[in-house]
Amino acid sequence: MKTILVIEDERDLAELIAFNLEKEGFRCLREADGTSGLETARSELPDLILLDLMLPGLMGTEICKILKKNEKTATIPIMMLTARGEEIDRVVGFEVGADDYIVKPFSIRELLLRIRAVLRRAAPAAPACKLVIGPVHMDTERHQVLIENEEITLTTTEFKLLLNLVERRGRVQSRETLLQDVWGYNYVGDTRTVDTHVTRLRTKLGQAGEMIKTIRGFGYKMEEQ
């Protein structure tokens, strides 16, 4: 049974989410403030965290940063919940390591679909293999990326995105294809999600990030320089 931690200060919404998650067979933990939510995330190590952006005690973005910097919690998928839909908020959420982002009000059906998609992305890749392109070494069994023997910390989504590009090196991938293959569903009219993650991935890869080429007006490809 998968465990989902809901960190949400709106009691009615938290209860509604918890009720539907449990009805779908998930174990649900709830916290109403940022400090308690962070403590529970560290102690329980849930399979996924639904994290409100605006929380008393500690902001959702700060919680996300802290969890993603800790080796024990770095790979826990985090889905941001927020009443604010501006692009800057979505970008900030992704920049601190969130795996997905959903704006209130949302339908429970959409939330459940996206939770399952995130959990599928977080599942270990099979069969395990090692891939090399230029200085980048990927180990899918260990979920590890090395550049010149230095490990690079990636979120689950960033790892899946890099793996997709490496496996299809030299082939151009449209933004829509990447959304479907990496995220597992379509963000209708919101392919900027891919751009945000590619920018963050390039930064983490350093000079090796230059192997990810932008195909203007279409998408991306990865090729050895």
Backbone as a chain_set.jsonl record, in Angstrom:
{"seq": "MKTILVIEDERDLAELIAFNLEKEGFRCLREADGTSGLETARSELPDLILLDLMLPGLMGTEICKILKKNEKTATIPIMMLTARGEEIDRVVGFEVGADDYIVKPFSIRELLLRIRAVLRRAAPAAPACKLVIGPVHMDTERHQVLIENEEITLTTTEFKLLLNLVERRGRVQSRETLLQDVWGYNYVGDTRTVDTHVTRLRTKLGQAGEMIKTIRGFGYKMEEQ", "coords": {"N": [[0.837, -1.193, 0.0], [0.628, 2.145, -0.95], [1.867, 5.102, 0.594], [0.692, 8.333, 1.18], [1.459, 11.61, 1.959], [-0.309, 14.364, 3.025], [0.061, 17.71, 3.141], [-1.556, 20.268, 4.148], [-3.326, 23.156, 4.98], [-6.004, 23.858, 4.807], [-8.716, 22.618, 6.205], [-11.147, 21.335, 5.331], [-10.595, 20.745, 2.641], [-8.336, 19.103, 2.93], [-9.466, 16.931, 4.302], [-11.264, 16.029, 2.366], [-9.518, 15.248, 0.298], [-8.055, 13.251, 1.646], [-10.073, 11.391, 2.233], [-10.807, 10.499, -0.364], [-8.369, 9.489, -1.29], [-7.925, 7.333, 0.467], [-10.13, 5.821, -0.177], [-9.331, 4.99, -2.661], [-7.416, 3.196, -2.055], [-5.024, 4.037, -0.935], [-2.729, 4.737, 1.759], [-3.139, 7.364, 3.951], [-1.588, 10.219, 5.287], [-1.848, 13.133, 7.315], [-1.05, 16.58, 7.705], [-1.243, 19.875, 9.06], [0.362, 22.099, 9.076], [3.494, 23.636, 8.114], [5.86, 22.982, 9.589], [5.236, 20.651, 11.11], [4.555, 19.03, 8.969], [7.003, 18.74, 7.621], [8.482, 17.331, 9.562], [7.011, 14.928, 9.695], [7.315, 14.0, 7.078], [10.048, 13.425, 7.071], [10.201, 11.409, 9.037], [8.356, 9.412, 8.297], [8.775, 8.895, 5.599], [7.124, 8.972, 3.104], [5.484, 7.685, 0.079], [4.711, 9.616, -1.674], [4.224, 13.163, -1.659], [1.726, 15.521, -1.105], [1.756, 18.846, -1.3], [0.945, 21.894, 0.031], [1.379, 25.217, -1.16], [1.22, 27.65, 0.285], [1.616, 27.817, 3.605], [1.157, 27.724, 7.184], [3.811, 28.338, 9.509], [5.95, 27.091, 7.952], [6.871, 27.642, 4.671], [5.668, 25.992, 1.683], [7.529, 25.875, -0.422], [9.961, 26.063, 0.931], [9.939, 23.723, 2.444], [10.037, 21.863, 0.381], [12.576, 22.423, -0.728], [14.249, 21.693, 1.441], [13.695, 18.944, 1.739], [14.516, 17.925, -0.738], [17.217, 18.306, -0.646], [18.14, 16.494, 1.119], [19.524, 13.299, 1.435], [17.985, 11.04, 2.168], [15.369, 11.77, 1.662], [15.274, 12.884, -0.848], [14.357, 11.672, -3.223], [11.64, 11.403, -2.946], [8.583, 11.883, -4.495], [7.068, 15.053, -5.08], [4.107, 16.856, -5.114], [2.885, 19.965, -5.776], [0.346, 21.921, -4.286], [-1.761, 24.616, -4.877], [-3.46, 27.773, -4.645], [-2.812, 29.702, -6.315], [-2.23, 30.607, -9.634], [-0.339, 31.767, -11.255], [2.325, 31.932, -13.672], [4.886, 32.343, -12.597], [4.777, 31.258, -10.038], [4.432, 28.569, -10.579], [6.811, 28.013, -11.911], [8.683, 28.564, -9.877], [7.987, 26.529, -8.103], [8.812, 24.232, -9.546], [11.508, 24.821, -9.752], [12.476, 24.477, -7.166], [12.311, 21.803, -6.935], [9.874, 20.41, -7.141], [7.751, 17.815, -8.403], [5.387, 17.904, -9.73], [2.489, 20.022, -10.278], [-0.454, 21.468, -9.239], [-3.326, 23.456, -9.597], [-5.592, 24.997, -7.386], [-9.096, 25.692, -7.727], [-9.372, 22.138, -8.08], [-10.36, 19.101, -9.727], [-11.165, 16.072, -8.018], [-10.86, 13.766, -9.454], [-9.0, 14.485, -11.461], [-6.825, 15.03, -9.794], [-6.278, 12.482, -8.679], [-5.588, 11.054, -10.991], [-3.244, 12.371, -11.706], [-1.662, 11.939, -9.499], [-1.276, 9.158, -9.677], [0.128, 9.105, -12.072], [2.486, 10.461, -11.372], [3.489, 8.684, -9.437], [3.965, 6.482, -11.065], [6.047, 7.497, -12.619], [7.954, 7.686, -10.678], [8.572, 5.107, -10.114], [11.028, 2.481, -10.063], [13.279, 2.18, -12.811], [13.137, -0.362, -15.279], [14.411, -2.932, -17.408], [17.364, -2.738, -15.284], [20.083, -0.646, -16.222], [23.159, 0.69, -17.613], [24.096, 3.75, -18.947], [25.927, 5.782, -21.218], [26.906, 8.94, -22.293], [29.023, 11.134, -23.728], [30.503, 12.891, -21.068], [28.628, 12.067, -19.29], [27.312, 9.652, -17.144], [24.9, 7.248, -16.599], [23.139, 5.351, -14.228], [20.596, 3.274, -14.034], [19.666, 1.461, -12.177], [20.662, 2.241, -9.696], [19.663, 4.732, -9.715], [21.29, 6.906, -10.447], [23.422, 9.57, -11.447], [26.424, 10.385, -12.907], [29.043, 12.692, -13.478], [32.107, 12.866, -14.728], [32.927, 11.276, -12.56], [31.703, 12.565, -10.459], [28.838, 12.769, -8.5], [25.6, 13.785, -9.538], [22.832, 15.37, -8.249], [19.55, 14.663, -8.96], [16.039, 15.296, -9.371], [13.269, 12.961, -9.38], [11.737, 13.385, -11.71], [13.494, 14.914, -13.284], [15.512, 13.035, -13.651], [14.147, 11.082, -15.148], [13.557, 12.581, -17.422], [16.133, 13.174, -18.416], [16.991, 10.549, -18.87], [15.217, 9.774, -20.901], [16.047, 11.485, -22.991], [18.71, 10.678, -23.297], [18.462, 7.951, -23.967], [17.302, 8.253, -26.433], [19.15, 9.512, -27.987], [20.316, 11.898, -30.333], [17.911, 11.954, -31.653], [15.149, 13.994, -32.348], [12.915, 15.198, -29.939], [9.622, 16.12, -29.503], [8.033, 18.69, -27.527], [5.508, 17.931, -26.68], [5.635, 15.136, -26.93], [7.584, 14.569, -25.008], [6.241, 15.399, -22.704], [4.21, 13.471, -22.593], [5.687, 11.058, -22.441], [7.46, 11.374, -20.278], [6.091, 12.722, -18.172], [3.707, 11.365, -18.216], [1.131, 12.055, -18.855], [-0.872, 14.561, -20.513], [-0.168, 18.026, -20.273], [-2.379, 20.236, -21.046], [-1.825, 22.613, -23.417], [0.394, 23.595, -22.039], [3.25, 23.374, -22.424], [5.435, 24.611, -21.435], [6.265, 23.569, -19.105], [8.066, 21.541, -19.753], [10.176, 23.08, -20.796], [11.008, 24.481, -18.523], [11.997, 22.404, -16.886], [14.027, 21.378, -18.523], [15.782, 23.554, -18.598], [16.548, 23.659, -15.897], [17.733, 21.142, -15.691], [19.9, 21.34, -17.482], [21.415, 23.237, -16.107], [22.185, 21.802, -13.811], [23.74, 19.827, -14.963], [25.918, 21.197, -15.816], [28.656, 21.968, -17.949], [28.178, 19.742, -19.501], [25.521, 19.95, -19.985], [25.23, 21.304, -22.314], [24.963, 19.467, -24.284], [22.309, 18.997, -24.598], [20.206, 19.977, -26.945], [18.292, 22.683, -28.201], [15.546, 22.585, -30.3], [14.253, 24.843, -32.157], [10.945, 25.978, -31.759], [9.949, 23.428, -31.66], [11.143, 21.206, -30.013], [13.44, 19.175, -28.217], [16.743, 17.673, -28.389], [19.348, 15.285, -27.65], [22.773, 15.167, -28.038], [26.086, 13.941, -28.501], [28.912, 16.015, -28.139]], "CA": [[0.0, 0.0, 0.0], [1.39, 3.384, -1.049], [1.556, 6.117, 1.599], [0.723, 9.706, 0.685], [1.4, 12.632, 2.999], [-0.987, 15.589, 2.6], [0.394, 18.857, 3.99], [-2.567, 21.219, 3.681], [-3.944, 23.798, 6.142], [-7.455, 23.966, 4.63], [-9.191, 21.365, 6.788], [-12.156, 20.678, 4.493], [-9.931, 20.204, 1.46], [-7.485, 17.99, 3.373], [-10.338, 15.796, 4.607], [-11.799, 15.527, 1.093], [-8.424, 14.547, -0.373], [-7.751, 12.039, 2.405], [-11.18, 10.446, 2.039], [-10.735, 9.911, -1.698], [-7.145, 8.692, -1.389], [-8.148, 6.078, 1.189], [-11.097, 5.051, -0.967], [-8.593, 4.436, -3.795], [-6.471, 2.19, -1.568], [-3.795, 4.618, -0.411], [-2.637, 5.119, 3.172], [-3.018, 8.82, 3.923], [-1.166, 10.951, 6.476], [-2.216, 14.544, 7.164], [-0.492, 17.599, 8.579], [-1.868, 21.15, 8.728], [1.321, 23.201, 9.058], [4.738, 23.274, 7.458], [6.84, 22.374, 10.486], [4.802, 19.271, 11.375], [4.628, 18.304, 7.708], [8.4, 18.4, 7.37], [8.864, 16.288, 10.514], [6.366, 13.674, 9.29], [7.971, 13.55, 5.841], [11.345, 12.851, 7.436], [10.063, 10.197, 9.853], [7.529, 8.394, 7.645], [9.273, 8.657, 4.236], [5.985, 8.555, 2.277], [5.735, 7.431, -1.342], [4.426, 10.859, -2.4], [3.774, 14.249, -0.788], [0.903, 16.599, -1.644], [2.289, 19.939, -0.501], [0.387, 23.217, -0.231], [2.42, 26.239, -1.292], [1.076, 28.617, 1.37], [1.385, 27.082, 4.846], [1.659, 28.348, 8.415], [5.002, 27.713, 10.074], [7.029, 26.923, 6.972], [6.313, 27.658, 3.315], [5.828, 24.772, 0.921], [8.767, 25.908, -1.201], [11.07, 25.786, 1.842], [9.864, 22.295, 2.754], [10.507, 21.16, -0.804], [14.033, 22.605, -0.796], [14.886, 20.922, 2.505], [13.551, 17.514, 1.45], [15.281, 17.573, -1.929], [18.646, 18.374, -0.336], [18.469, 15.397, 2.031], [19.66, 12.044, 0.688], [16.913, 10.101, 2.519], [14.066, 12.229, 1.177], [15.428, 13.575, -2.14], [13.642, 11.024, -4.331], [10.19, 11.357, -2.708], [7.898, 12.8, -5.409], [6.306, 16.113, -4.421], [3.146, 17.554, -5.955], [2.497, 21.221, -5.162], [-1.054, 22.344, -4.337], [-1.798, 26.055, -4.636], [-4.586, 28.534, -5.186], [-2.248, 30.706, -7.209], [-1.94, 29.97, -10.907], [0.576, 32.519, -12.095], [3.449, 31.151, -14.187], [6.055, 32.462, -11.737], [4.621, 30.319, -8.932], [4.668, 27.232, -11.125], [8.245, 27.913, -12.183], [9.373, 28.469, -8.588], [7.747, 25.177, -7.604], [9.688, 23.3, -10.254], [12.911, 25.151, -9.469], [12.874, 23.93, -5.86], [12.324, 20.352, -7.01], [8.559, 19.773, -7.219], [7.588, 16.938, -9.561], [4.16, 18.279, -10.423], [1.916, 21.263, -9.794], [-1.875, 21.515, -9.574], [-3.896, 24.711, -9.093], [-6.932, 24.958, -6.826], [-9.768, 24.43, -7.408], [-9.136, 21.056, -9.028], [-11.262, 17.968, -9.522], [-10.524, 14.935, -7.367], [-10.495, 12.805, -10.507], [-7.733, 14.925, -12.048], [-5.783, 14.865, -8.785], [-5.939, 11.06, -8.584], [-4.887, 10.683, -12.222], [-1.904, 12.942, -11.694], [-0.924, 11.215, -8.455], [-0.862, 7.855, -10.227], [1.152, 9.367, -13.091], [3.732, 10.784, -10.667], [3.974, 7.446, -8.824], [4.533, 5.653, -12.143], [7.342, 8.071, -12.975], [8.891, 7.461, -9.576], [8.889, 3.684, -10.018], [12.361, 2.169, -10.591], [13.345, 1.775, -14.215], [13.445, -1.788, -15.474], [15.496, -3.514, -16.616], [18.435, -1.821, -14.914], [21.146, -0.574, -17.217], [24.068, 1.821, -17.504], [24.171, 4.477, -20.203], [26.994, 6.783, -21.244], [26.982, 9.854, -23.429], [30.018, 12.117, -23.341], [30.944, 12.712, -19.681], [27.468, 11.693, -18.462], [27.117, 8.225, -16.894], [23.635, 7.013, -15.906], [22.902, 4.006, -13.693], [19.169, 3.276, -13.727], [19.396, 0.646, -10.993], [20.959, 3.064, -8.522], [19.079, 6.06, -9.948], [22.48, 7.715, -10.22], [24.038, 10.241, -12.588], [27.788, 10.827, -12.613], [29.78, 13.449, -14.489], [33.521, 12.8, -14.34], [32.95, 10.629, -11.238], [31.001, 13.366, -9.447], [27.405, 12.486, -8.574], [24.713, 14.922, -9.717], [21.529, 15.087, -7.632], [18.4, 15.007, -9.793], [14.728, 14.843, -8.927], [12.772, 11.825, -10.158], [11.319, 13.855, -13.033], [14.695, 15.293, -14.025], [16.19, 11.796, -14.034], [13.367, 10.477, -16.241], [13.73, 13.423, -18.604], [17.478, 12.925, -18.931], [17.018, 9.18, -19.388], [14.503, 9.782, -22.183], [16.894, 12.139, -23.992], [19.904, 9.857, -23.519], [18.058, 6.737, -24.686], [16.936, 8.618, -27.806], [20.181, 10.473, -28.422], [20.34, 12.206, -31.753], [16.544, 12.04, -32.179], [14.429, 15.157, -31.844], [11.69, 14.886, -29.194], [8.759, 17.291, -29.359], [7.629, 18.962, -26.15], [4.317, 17.131, -26.397], [6.08, 13.757, -26.734], [8.26, 14.506, -23.719], [5.207, 15.46, -21.667], [3.533, 12.181, -22.524], [6.599, 9.976, -22.061], [8.1, 11.618, -18.979], [5.095, 13.048, -17.159], [2.692, 10.315, -18.23], [-0.142, 12.602, -19.295], [-0.663, 15.829, -21.213], [-0.519, 19.335, -19.758], [-2.963, 20.854, -22.223], [-1.385, 23.975, -23.666], [1.381, 24.045, -21.059], [4.525, 22.709, -22.699], [6.508, 25.334, -20.749], [6.741, 22.668, -18.056], [9.26, 20.881, -20.291], [11.237, 24.078, -20.897], [11.496, 24.759, -17.162], [12.785, 21.256, -16.426], [15.25, 21.294, -19.337], [16.671, 24.615, -18.115], [17.081, 23.225, -14.606], [18.595, 19.993, -15.947], [21.138, 21.857, -18.072], [22.189, 23.888, -15.041], [22.757, 20.777, -12.951], [24.747, 19.073, -15.712], [27.074, 22.044, -16.1], [29.051, 22.014, -19.366], [27.542, 18.609, -20.193], [24.171, 20.358, -20.354], [25.238, 21.831, -23.684], [24.6, 18.377, -25.194], [20.864, 19.079, -24.823], [20.015, 21.005, -27.965], [16.933, 23.175, -28.426], [15.077, 22.648, -31.69], [13.337, 25.983, -32.032], [9.565, 25.794, -32.177], [9.543, 22.018, -31.68], [11.465, 20.447, -28.817], [14.832, 19.018, -27.809], [17.435, 16.417, -28.626], [20.627, 15.229, -26.967], [23.806, 14.577, -28.884], [27.435, 14.112, -27.995], [29.616, 17.081, -28.857]], "C": [[0.88, 1.255, 0.0], [0.912, 4.389, 0.001], [1.71, 7.506, 1.006], [0.557, 10.662, 1.861], [0.774, 13.893, 2.41], [-0.643, 16.688, 3.601], [-0.441, 20.028, 3.486], [-3.284, 21.816, 4.89], [-5.433, 24.043, 5.991], [-8.09, 22.641, 5.043], [-10.174, 20.622, 5.888], [-11.521, 20.028, 3.271], [-9.073, 18.997, 1.831], [-8.314, 16.748, 3.654], [-10.899, 15.179, 3.329], [-10.738, 14.729, 0.345], [-8.144, 13.224, 0.315], [-8.823, 10.972, 2.204], [-11.064, 9.741, 0.694], [-9.475, 9.077, -1.896], [-7.334, 7.334, -0.715], [-9.144, 5.188, 0.449], [-10.421, 4.378, -2.158], [-7.506, 3.45, -3.359], [-5.141, 2.723, -1.071], [-3.879, 4.771, 1.112], [-2.348, 6.604, 3.202], [-2.617, 9.364, 5.288], [-1.474, 12.423, 6.244], [-1.5, 15.416, 8.176], [-1.02, 18.951, 8.102], [-0.917, 22.341, 8.754], [2.662, 22.697, 8.529], [5.733, 22.551, 8.342], [6.496, 20.916, 10.779], [4.894, 18.418, 10.11], [6.036, 17.852, 7.387], [8.861, 17.269, 8.284], [8.283, 14.937, 10.115], [6.994, 13.121, 8.021], [9.29, 12.868, 6.152], [11.203, 11.526, 8.173], [9.339, 9.066, 9.13], [8.021, 7.999, 6.258], [8.143, 8.151, 3.322], [6.375, 8.331, 0.825], [5.507, 8.674, -2.189], [3.932, 11.889, -1.392], [2.934, 15.234, -1.598], [1.164, 17.803, -0.747], [1.678, 21.275, -0.906], [1.516, 24.239, -0.28], [2.413, 27.201, -0.117], [0.68, 27.894, 2.648], [1.83, 27.9, 6.051], [2.905, 27.616, 8.904], [6.173, 27.664, 9.126], [6.408, 26.828, 5.591], [6.581, 26.341, 2.591], [7.111, 24.731, 0.121], [9.977, 25.586, -0.323], [11.114, 24.312, 2.211], [10.435, 21.49, 1.599], [12.019, 21.245, -0.925], [14.744, 21.7, 0.203], [14.856, 19.435, 2.185], [14.415, 17.092, 0.274], [16.797, 17.622, -1.702], [19.106, 17.239, 0.566], [18.467, 14.07, 1.282], [18.498, 11.081, 0.943], [15.585, 10.487, 1.898], [14.1, 12.809, -0.239], [14.589, 12.973, -3.257], [12.138, 10.894, -4.085], [9.512, 12.341, -3.661], [7.052, 13.808, -4.628], [5.399, 16.788, -5.444], [2.671, 18.795, -5.203], [0.996, 21.478, -5.358], [-1.089, 23.837, -4.041], [-3.021, 26.694, -5.257], [-4.111, 29.568, -6.182], [-1.792, 30.051, -8.5], [-0.974, 30.709, -11.803], [1.768, 31.652, -12.497], [4.637, 31.19, -13.238], [5.977, 31.493, -10.571], [4.896, 28.89, -9.389], [6.164, 27.023, -11.36], [9.033, 27.76, -10.89], [9.198, 27.077, -7.994], [8.655, 24.159, -8.253], [11.157, 23.56, -9.925], [13.385, 24.598, -8.132], [12.723, 22.414, -5.809], [10.978, 19.661, -7.061], [8.45, 18.947, -8.501], [6.332, 17.257, -10.365], [3.529, 19.449, -9.681], [0.455, 21.285, -10.197], [-2.511, 22.707, -8.867], [-5.311, 24.484, -8.579], [-7.815, 25.981, -7.542], [-9.484, 23.383, -8.476], [-10.131, 19.942, -8.733], [-10.48, 16.835, -8.87], [-10.086, 13.914, -8.404], [-9.164, 13.186, -11.15], [-6.583, 14.717, -11.061], [-5.333, 13.412, -8.701], [-5.168, 10.591, -9.815], [-3.442, 11.171, -12.188], [-1.039, 12.294, -10.611], [-0.411, 9.893, -9.001], [0.225, 8.033, -11.29], [2.499, 9.668, -12.44], [4.322, 9.528, -10.031], [4.567, 6.505, -9.874], [5.904, 6.173, -12.545], [8.388, 7.764, -11.92], [9.296, 6.003, -9.438], [10.268, 3.423, -10.626], [12.31, 1.739, -12.049], [13.726, 0.306, -14.321], [13.461, -2.08, -16.967], [16.586, -2.477, -16.323], [19.516, -1.815, -15.993], [22.013, 0.648, -16.938], [24.23, 2.439, -18.881], [25.239, 5.556, -20.105], [26.848, 7.634, -22.495], [27.912, 10.995, -23.011], [30.472, 11.859, -21.911], [29.832, 12.228, -18.752], [27.327, 10.177, -18.379], [25.84, 8.054, -16.087], [23.534, 5.554, -15.481], [21.442, 3.967, -13.255], [18.826, 2.445, -12.497], [19.611, 1.464, -9.721], [20.323, 4.439, -8.596], [20.163, 7.118, -9.753], [22.993, 8.309, -11.527], [25.399, 10.76, -12.149], [28.336, 11.623, -13.792], [31.217, 13.543, -14.003], [33.65, 12.359, -12.878], [32.342, 11.465, -10.117], [29.502, 13.159, -9.603], [26.608, 13.782, -8.648], [23.347, 14.55, -9.145], [20.407, 15.594, -8.516], [17.117, 14.569, -9.114], [14.307, 13.655, -9.803], [12.41, 12.255, -11.577], [12.519, 14.253, -13.88], [15.451, 14.06, -14.502], [15.471, 11.148, -15.215], [13.525, 11.267, -17.538], [15.101, 13.189, -19.237], [17.571, 11.532, -19.543], [16.344, 9.098, -20.758], [15.378, 10.372, -23.284], [18.126, 11.3, -24.329], [19.559, 8.613, -24.325], [17.744, 7.031, -26.147], [17.906, 9.653, -28.368], [20.168, 10.652, -29.932], [18.959, 12.348, -32.377], [15.838, 13.229, -31.541], [13.134, 14.707, -31.175], [10.86, 16.167, -29.07], [8.419, 17.484, -27.885], [6.431, 18.104, -25.755], [4.689, 15.666, -26.134], [6.765, 13.596, -25.382], [7.257, 14.565, -22.569], [4.545, 14.102, -21.484], [4.446, 11.094, -21.978], [7.185, 10.14, -20.659], [7.078, 11.869, -17.882], [3.941, 12.04, -17.113], [1.301, 10.784, -18.589], [0.143, 13.955, -19.922], [-1.065, 17.03, -20.366], [-1.077, 20.096, -20.959], [-2.502, 22.307, -22.325], [-0.314, 24.481, -22.723], [2.704, 23.311, -21.239], [5.693, 23.451, -22.064], [7.057, 24.524, -19.58], [8.033, 21.992, -18.499], [10.426, 21.864, -20.331], [11.855, 24.37, -19.53], [12.403, 23.648, -16.668], [14.079, 21.106, -17.224], [16.253, 22.345, -18.873], [17.332, 24.205, -16.803], [18.059, 22.063, -14.788], [19.928, 20.436, -16.535], [22.033, 22.48, -17.002], [22.886, 22.854, -14.168], [23.862, 19.995, -13.657], [25.988, 19.898, -16.024], [27.387, 22.083, -17.588], [28.418, 20.883, -20.164], [26.124, 18.945, -20.627], [24.08, 20.915, -21.76], [24.913, 20.745, -24.711], [23.098, 18.345, -25.456], [20.596, 20.266, -25.739], [18.541, 21.392, -28.082], [16.639, 23.205, -29.917], [13.947, 23.669, -31.707], [11.95, 25.677, -32.586], [9.089, 24.354, -32.141], [9.855, 21.308, -30.373], [12.95, 20.38, -28.556], [15.418, 17.701, -28.323], [18.758, 16.46, -27.882], [21.63, 14.555, -27.889], [25.173, 14.908, -28.326], [28.173, 15.14, -28.827], [30.923, 16.589, -29.423]], "O": [[1.764, 1.404, 0.844], [-0.284, 4.511, 0.263], [2.736, 7.821, 0.403], [-0.374, 10.531, 2.655], [1.264, 14.43, 1.416], [-1.012, 16.604, 4.773], [-0.075, 20.695, 2.518], [-3.795, 21.079, 5.734], [-6.083, 24.408, 6.971], [-8.01, 21.656, 4.31], [-10.049, 19.412, 5.701], [-11.862, 18.903, 2.907], [-9.081, 17.987, 1.129], [-7.919, 15.64, 3.293], [-11.001, 13.957, 3.217], [-11.024, 13.654, -0.183], [-8.01, 12.192, -0.344], [-8.513, 9.794, 2.026], [-11.206, 8.521, 0.618], [-9.507, 8.064, -2.595], [-6.946, 6.305, -1.267], [-9.019, 3.963, 0.448], [-10.869, 3.328, -2.618], [-6.764, 2.931, -4.192], [-4.222, 1.946, -0.812], [-4.965, 4.915, 1.673], [-1.412, 7.065, 2.55], [-3.215, 9.024, 6.309], [-1.376, 12.912, 5.119], [-1.357, 15.053, 9.344], [-1.223, 19.161, 6.906], [-1.33, 23.469, 8.486], [2.925, 21.494, 8.501], [6.384, 21.605, 7.898], [7.363, 20.045, 10.704], [5.259, 17.244, 10.163], [6.251, 16.727, 6.937], [9.551, 16.352, 7.839], [8.97, 13.918, 10.184], [7.185, 11.911, 7.897], [9.613, 11.839, 5.557], [12.0, 10.613, 7.958], [9.667, 7.896, 9.324], [7.728, 6.901, 5.784], [8.206, 7.026, 2.825], [7.455, 8.732, 0.391], [6.041, 8.783, -3.293], [3.301, 11.54, -0.394], [3.367, 15.722, -2.641], [0.828, 17.78, 0.437], [1.86, 21.737, -2.033], [2.489, 24.138, 0.467], [3.468, 27.536, 0.422], [-0.446, 27.413, 2.773], [2.775, 28.683, 5.955], [3.028, 26.404, 8.725], [7.264, 28.136, 9.448], [5.512, 26.014, 5.368], [7.579, 25.666, 2.844], [7.725, 23.672, -0.009], [10.91, 24.918, -0.77], [12.188, 23.715, 2.285], [11.212, 20.557, 1.799], [12.675, 20.239, -1.197], [15.716, 21.025, -0.138], [15.861, 18.742, 2.338], [14.991, 16.005, 0.293], [17.565, 17.049, -2.475], [20.305, 17.036, 0.76], [17.51, 13.756, 0.574], [18.071, 10.379, 0.027], [14.753, 9.619, 1.633], [13.057, 13.187, -0.773], [14.152, 13.695, -4.152], [11.427, 10.335, -4.92], [9.837, 13.528, -3.638], [6.405, 13.459, -3.641], [5.853, 17.233, -6.498], [2.114, 18.683, -4.11], [0.453, 21.28, -6.446], [-0.505, 24.281, -3.053], [-3.549, 26.219, -6.263], [-4.921, 30.238, -6.823], [-1.058, 29.063, -8.478], [-0.793, 30.346, -12.965], [2.17, 30.753, -11.759], [5.331, 30.186, -13.08], [7.001, 30.954, -10.15], [5.516, 28.105, -8.672], [6.706, 25.966, -11.038], [9.941, 26.933, -10.805], [10.142, 26.508, -7.446], [9.214, 23.304, -7.566], [11.953, 22.626, -9.831], [14.565, 24.283, -7.975], [12.974, 21.8, -4.772], [10.928, 18.431, -7.028], [8.982, 19.325, -9.545], [6.237, 16.915, -11.543], [3.973, 19.823, -8.596], [0.143, 21.136, -11.379], [-2.266, 22.939, -7.683], [-6.131, 23.858, -9.25], [-7.324, 27.041, -7.929], [-9.369, 23.716, -9.655], [-10.674, 19.852, -7.632], [-9.291, 16.655, -9.131], [-9.051, 13.268, -8.243], [-8.303, 12.332, -11.363], [-5.498, 14.282, -11.446], [-4.133, 13.138, -8.657], [-4.212, 9.824, -9.7], [-2.529, 10.454, -12.598], [0.167, 12.124, -10.788], [0.755, 9.548, -8.81], [1.134, 7.21, -11.396], [3.535, 9.187, -12.9], [5.536, 9.328, -10.08], [5.55, 5.814, -9.61], [6.823, 5.389, -12.785], [9.568, 7.601, -12.231], [10.252, 5.687, -8.73], [10.641, 4.073, -11.603], [11.402, 1.018, -12.464], [14.537, -0.198, -13.544], [12.638, -1.554, -17.716], [16.71, -1.472, -17.023], [19.82, -2.845, -16.594], [21.657, 1.518, -16.144], [24.472, 1.737, -19.863], [25.434, 6.164, -19.052], [26.688, 7.123, -23.603], [27.626, 11.727, -22.064], [30.797, 10.722, -21.569], [30.067, 12.004, -17.565], [27.234, 9.495, -19.4], [25.7, 8.641, -15.014], [23.804, 4.643, -16.263], [21.082, 4.551, -12.233], [17.812, 2.691, -11.844], [18.82, 1.379, -8.781], [20.426, 5.227, -7.656], [19.991, 8.084, -9.01], [23.0, 7.652, -12.568], [25.516, 11.477, -11.155], [28.12, 11.271, -14.952], [31.513, 14.204, -13.007], [34.366, 12.966, -12.081], [32.456, 11.104, -8.946], [28.951, 13.344, -10.688], [26.887, 14.745, -7.933], [22.772, 13.528, -9.519], [20.311, 16.79, -8.795], [17.103, 13.588, -8.369], [14.919, 13.386, -10.837], [12.742, 11.562, -12.539], [12.556, 13.958, -15.074], [15.968, 14.034, -15.619], [16.112, 10.716, -16.173], [13.615, 10.687, -18.62], [15.211, 13.026, -20.452], [18.16, 11.355, -20.609], [16.844, 8.431, -21.664], [15.446, 9.826, -24.385], [18.537, 11.217, -25.486], [20.277, 8.257, -25.259], [17.901, 6.162, -27.005], [17.522, 10.547, -29.122], [20.03, 9.696, -30.695], [18.841, 12.812, -33.511], [15.925, 13.437, -30.33], [12.355, 13.945, -31.748], [11.356, 17.183, -28.583], [8.509, 16.547, -27.092], [6.353, 17.612, -24.63], [4.136, 15.031, -25.236], [6.55, 12.602, -24.689], [7.41, 13.858, -21.574], [4.345, 13.643, -20.359], [4.027, 10.293, -21.142], [7.381, 9.158, -19.943], [7.176, 11.304, -16.792], [3.283, 11.888, -16.084], [0.373, 9.976, -18.623], [1.271, 14.443, -19.869], [-2.16, 17.063, -19.805], [-0.309, 20.553, -21.805], [-2.757, 23.12, -21.436], [-0.125, 25.693, -22.612], [3.212, 22.697, -20.3], [6.829, 22.983, -22.139], [8.174, 24.76, -19.121], [8.982, 21.882, -17.722], [11.542, 21.518, -19.942], [13.074, 24.491, -19.402], [13.459, 23.913, -16.093], [15.114, 20.746, -16.663], [17.446, 22.058, -18.767], [18.537, 24.385, -16.626], [19.092, 22.007, -14.12], [20.978, 19.947, -16.119], [23.247, 22.277, -16.993], [24.057, 23.019, -13.824], [24.814, 19.55, -13.016], [27.004, 19.35, -16.451], [26.478, 22.216, -18.407], [28.149, 21.032, -21.356], [25.579, 18.308, -21.529], [22.995, 20.994, -22.336], [24.624, 21.049, -25.868], [22.654, 17.734, -26.428], [20.747, 21.42, -25.338], [17.659, 20.533, -28.063], [17.396, 23.782, -30.698], [12.82, 23.371, -31.311], [11.795, 25.191, -33.706], [7.961, 24.066, -32.54], [8.941, 20.85, -29.687], [13.651, 21.387, -28.654], [14.696, 16.757, -28.643], [19.241, 17.534, -27.523], [21.356, 13.495, -28.452], [25.402, 15.978, -27.763], [28.081, 15.149, -30.054], [31.647, 17.354, -30.059]]}, "num_chains": 1, "name": "protein.A"}
